């Protein structure tokens, strides 16, 4: 399906028509996991939103070059490794492996590159050297800080006002609050018991923000098309990336910034202290299909908060199973099924257009899901107006964006005895022996199956 995409740009606070900077590809950079623990459901909501964005771009005909970083050196990782008595390399391995497993279970398409912070220290130190040379950074106590007073556009993304900035009061923590607007660390001086790397400005390790600037530009160039992540990254992380990258190169960093809203749990922010910190493993232990969680995320717009409850997940799983049941039963019994090429008549073309319009309007996936269920209701109400083969093919086309695994749902197995009755009934109909054909219909229905006469042939489904 071809479409012109409108995407909300956090830089401008409005929806804009997306046009790629290059004709041959779209550069998409998404902030990946800090592998100190399993990804929680809030993280996974962001990754699902980013996957839908990528799928939509690809359905619009764009070739997407997607880069997602892996943060494998950072304050929380170092503390966790020290507590576990492991090196950071040993500590992060199981969490990184679990991250990839989660993506697969949620049908999230693999990125083109998953660069790791530790593998790109040289690129980071080179960027820091440029910032020092450009007078946008300074050294103190063996560390290097970015001077926010020297970058006049600082605060443009997060809408910070100049009076909120506290230049010269450096903060060395990788993460800090929205009220703590100070010079941020680019390079941390070597500390006892912490990993370190050599650099022209002294041994140490990178701050969290510098890695994304170095790796996004290395693989996508500058500027690139879209930088995506969660709303919690607008400040300080994305703001600091812009300052670093544009301060070093003197040109725009990324054209679009797209951020997904928070996932709440029982209307509260997720936190271990509140006992509402859940991972995909917790969902699976309770017997839920991971794709039920994906369905739940698709039911709310990515820029709206979503409240997670076990009841809402149950409802999502029920909806997913209803969709699977419809797909499973949606197959006509004709000899030439394989030769049918869907042409999507006027009625189906209307559903296809509405689905595409919703998706293209800033990823209105809840609206797109409404179109899908409208199609199913219309088919169930008047099946004679549809070709089941074409309905199935259109739903599979929708699922290229939705990612709910419809393609792997196989048609329900109809017993050979029922198939023989259907074939015999068709012979009677061709001979216009209507009473005999009706008798066979009754036999089929008593056996727990419903047969429908469609312009394209007969269709049979199991009755509830």
N, C-alpha and C positions, 0 to 999 in steps of 0.2 A: 504494500500500500504506500502510495506517495503522499507526502504531506508537507506543508510549510509550518514549521514549529515555532510557537511563541513560548519563550522561557522567561521566568521572572529573574531579573538580574539584581542581586543585592547591592551592587555598586550604584545603580540608578534608582532602586526601589520601584521598579515598574517592569511590566512584561514587555519584552522586545522580540521582534522577529529574529530568529537565529539564522545567521549567514556565516558559514565557516571562513576563516581567514585564508585558507588554502583550498584549491579546487580538488586536490587529490586525497585529503584526509581531514578529520577532526581530531584535534589534540584535547584529550580529556584527562585531567589529573584529579585523583581522589585520595583524600587522606586515609591511610590504612590503619591497622591495629598497632597499638603498643603492646608487645607480646610479653606482658608480665602476669597475665591471667587469661582465662577463657573470655571470649567476646560475650558481652551481655546482650540482652534483647534490644536495648537502645542502640548499641553499636550495629546490630544486625538490621534494625530498621533503616539506618542510614545506608548500609551496603545494598539493601533491596531497592531503595529509592535510586541509588546510583546505577544499579543494574537496569532498572526500567528506563532511566534516562538514556543509557547507552543503547538499549534495544530499540527505543523510539528513534534515535538518531540513525541507527542502521536500517530500520524499516523505511526511513525517509530517503534512503539511498546513499547515506554517507558511510565511508570507511572510517571507523573509529580506532584511533591509536590510544588505548587506555593504559595509563600508568597509575599504580597504587603502591605507595611506599610501605615498608615494614620498619617500624621503629624498634630497633634491637639494642639500643643503649639510651638510657634515660634514668631519671632519679628513682622511679618506682622499680624499675628492673634491677638497678644496683642494690637497692635495699632488700628486694626479694631474694636476690642471689646470695647476698651476705647472710641473710637469715637462714637460708637453706644450706649454706656451706658449699655453694657451687660457684663455678665461673659463670659469667653472664651468658656465655655461649651454651653451656649445659642447661642453664635455667630456662632460656627462652624456647628451646627446641620443641618440647611437648605442646606449648601454647601456639607456636607457629603452625605445627602440624594440625592441631585442632581447628585453627582458623581456616585452613584450606578445606578441611572436612566439612565445616559448617557451610562454606560457600557452595560446595557440591550438593549438600543436602537441600539447600534452599534454591537450587537451580540458578545460581548466580554465575554468569559467564566469566571465565578466567580473564584477567587483565593481560594485556600484551607484555607488560613488564611488572615485576614486583621487586624493585630495588630496595636493598637493605642499607640502613644508615652506616653501619660499620664498614661496608664495602665502598663507601663514597666519602671517606674522610678527606682525601686529597682534593676532591671537588669543593668540599666545604671550606677547607683552609684557603683555597684559591679565591673563593668568593669573599672571605673575610679580609684577605689581603687587599682586594680591590676596594672594599668599603673603607679600610684604613687609609688607603691612598687617596680616596675621594673625600676624605675628611668627615665621613659619616659615622666613624667608629673611633673608640679610644681605648687605651689599655690602662688598667689599674689593678694592682695586686696580683698580677700574672694572668688576669682574665681580660677578655675583650668585650666591650659593650657597644650597642648601637645607640647613637645620640639622637633621640627622637626630635630634639629641637632643631636639628639640621635638615630634617626631611619635612618640608613644608606641607606635604599632602598627608602627613600622618593623621589617622583618624577618619579618613574619607570613607572607608568601608563600614566602620562601626559607628560613624556619626559622633565621634568624640569631639568635644569643644576644646579649644586651646587652653582654657583655664584648668582643664582636668589633667593636663600633662605635667609631669614632675621630672623635668630633665635633670640629669646629674645624679638622681637618686636611683642607682642601679639595682635591679632585682635579678638574682642569680637562679631562682627556682624556675623549673621548666614550665610550670603552670601556675597561674595566679588569678586573682579575682578581677572582675570588671572595674572595681574601684581602685585597683593598684596599677595606675598608668604611669610607668616609669621606664627609664632606659632598660633595655632587656639584654640579656647575656647572649653573645654569639659563640664564645669559647670560654670554657671554665678551666681555671688553673688546676693543675694536678693536685689531687688530694690523697692522703694515705688510705690505702685499701680500695681505691677506685681505679678502674682501667684508664689508661691514658695513651695518647699518641703524640709523636713529635710534631712540632709546627714551628714556623719562623718566629712566632710570637711567644713561644714557650710550650712545653709539654702540657697536655691537658685533654679535654674531650669537648665535643660540640654541644651547644645548647640545642634544645628540641626544635626550635623554629627554623634554624639554618638548613636542616637536612632537606626539607621540602622545597625550599628555594633552589638548592643545588641540584637536586635530582629531577625536579620537574623541567627545569631549563635544559639540563643535559639531554633528556630524552625527547622533549617536545619542542625545544627552542623557545625563544621569547620574542614577541608574545605568543601565547597559545590560546585555544578557544575557550575552554570551560574548566574552572576549578570548582570541585564539589566537595561537600562534607556535611557535618552537622552544624546546627545553629550555635552550639556551644563553642565552635571553633572560629566564629566571626572575630571575636576578640578573646584572647590576644593573638591566636595563632595565624589566622589568615591576614589580619592587619599587619602583623610583623613580617610575614612572607612578602607582602606587597612592598613594604619599606625596604627590606633587604634587596629584593630583586630589582626593583626600579631604581633604588639608590646606586646599585652597582652598574647596571646597564644603561641607565638614563632613558629608558623607554618602558612602555606599558608592560605589565607582567602577564595578566590574563584578561580577556575581554568580558567574560561572564563569570560571576560567582553565584553558585546555586547551593543553597543549604536546606537540609531537611530538618523539620521540627522534632522536638523531644517526644520520646515515648514515656508516658507516665504509667505507674503501677498503682492501681486503686487511688488515682488522682494525686499521687505523690511522686517526686523524683526518685529514681531508683538508687538505693543505697544499702550496703551490707548491714549498716547499723539499724536499718528499719526492717530487716528481714525480707526485703522484696527484691533482692538482687537475683535475677534468673538468667540462665543460659539456655542454649538449645538442648543441652543434655537434660536439664530439668523438665523441659517440655516432653522430650522423648520418654523419660522415665514414667511420665503420667499417661503414656499411650497415645500421644498426639503425633500426627504426621507433621514433620517440619514444614511441609508446604501449606499446612493449615495456618501456620504463623505467617507465611508469605501472603496468603489470601487475606488475612486480617490486616496486614499493612496496606494492601492494595485497596482496601475498603475505605481508607481515609486519605485525603490529599496530603502529599508530602510536606506541604507548608502549614499543615494543621496539627496541633497536638493530638496524640492518640492515647486513650486510656486503656491500658491492658488489664484485663481480669481473666480469670479462668473461665468464667461464663462466656465472655466475648470470644475466647479461643475455641470453646466448644461450639458456639454458633458458627464460627468460621469453618471449623472442621465439618459440621453438618452441611453447610453450603457447598463445600468442596466435594463431599461425597455425593450430594445431589447432582452436581455437575458431572462427576465421573459416571454416575448411573445413567444420566441422559446420553452421554457420549457412548457408553457401552451398549446401549440399546438402539442407538441411531445407525442402523444399517439396513438397506433394502436387500431382499433376497432375489437377485436376478443373475442370470448367467453372465451378463456383460458388464458387471460392476467395474471391473478393472479397466475397461475401455472408456469409461465415462470421464470426460474432461469437464470440470466445473466451469460454467460460464457465468454464474451468478446473475439471475434474471433481475428484473426491476425491483422486486420486493427485497431480495437479498442484497442487491447493490445499495439500497437505502440504508440497511443495517451497517453495511461495510463503511459507508461514508460517515455515518453518525459516530461509529466507533473511532474512525480515524480523526474526525474533527475534535472529539473529546480528548483523545490522546495528545493531539498536536497543540491543544490549548493548555500550555503549562502543565503537561502530564496529568490531565484530569482523569486518572484511572478509576476513581469511583463512578464517574460518568460513563466511562467505557464499560465497566462491569454492569451498569444498569442497562446498557444497550444489549449486552450479551444475554442477560436474563429476560429482557424484552423479546429477543429472538426465540428463546426457548419457550416462553409462554405462548407466543404466537404460533409456534410449531405445534405445541401440545393442543392448542385450541382448534386449529384448522390445518392438520397435517397434509391434507390433500392439496394445499396450495404450495407445498414445498417439495423440492427434490432432496431426499435425505442425504444423498452423497454430497450435494453442494452445501447443505447445512453443516455437515461434519467438516468439510474442507474449510469453510469460512471460520468455524470455531477454532480449528487448528491454526488458521492464519491469525486470529485474535491472540492466540496463545504464544505466538512469537514474541509479543510484547509482555503478556501477562506472566508467562513462565510457570504455569501450573501443572505441567507434565501431561497434558491431554493426549499428546501423540502416542504415549506408551500405553494408553488405555485401550485394550483390545475389545472388539465386539463380543457381546455375550454369546456363549456357545448355545446354539439351538439344537435340541436332540434331532437325530436323523429321522425319527418317526414323524415329528412335527414338520420337518422340511419336506417329507414325502407328501403329507397332507396338503401343504401349501402348493406344491407343484401340481398335484392332482386337481386342486381347486382352480388353479390357473387354467388348466386344460378345459375344465367345465365352463369357465367364464368365456374362453375363446369360442366354445361351441354354443354359447348363449344358453347353457343348461343351468339357469339361475337357481332353481330349487336345490339341485345337487350341490352347487357351489355354496349356498347358504347352509346346508346341512354340515358341510365340512368346516365352515366358519364356526358353527356351534361346537363341533368336536374340538377344534383348536382352542376355543375360549374356555371350554371345560377343563382342558389340560393346563390352564394357567397362562395362556398367551393371547395377545390381541393382534389381529391382523388388520391392516389398513390398505385400502385400494387407492393408489396414488397414480397420477398421470405417468409417472416413471416406472410403475410396476407395483408389486406388493411389498409391504413392509411388515415385519412381525417383531413384537417386543414382549418381554415378560410382564405380566400384570402384577401389581403390588400384592 
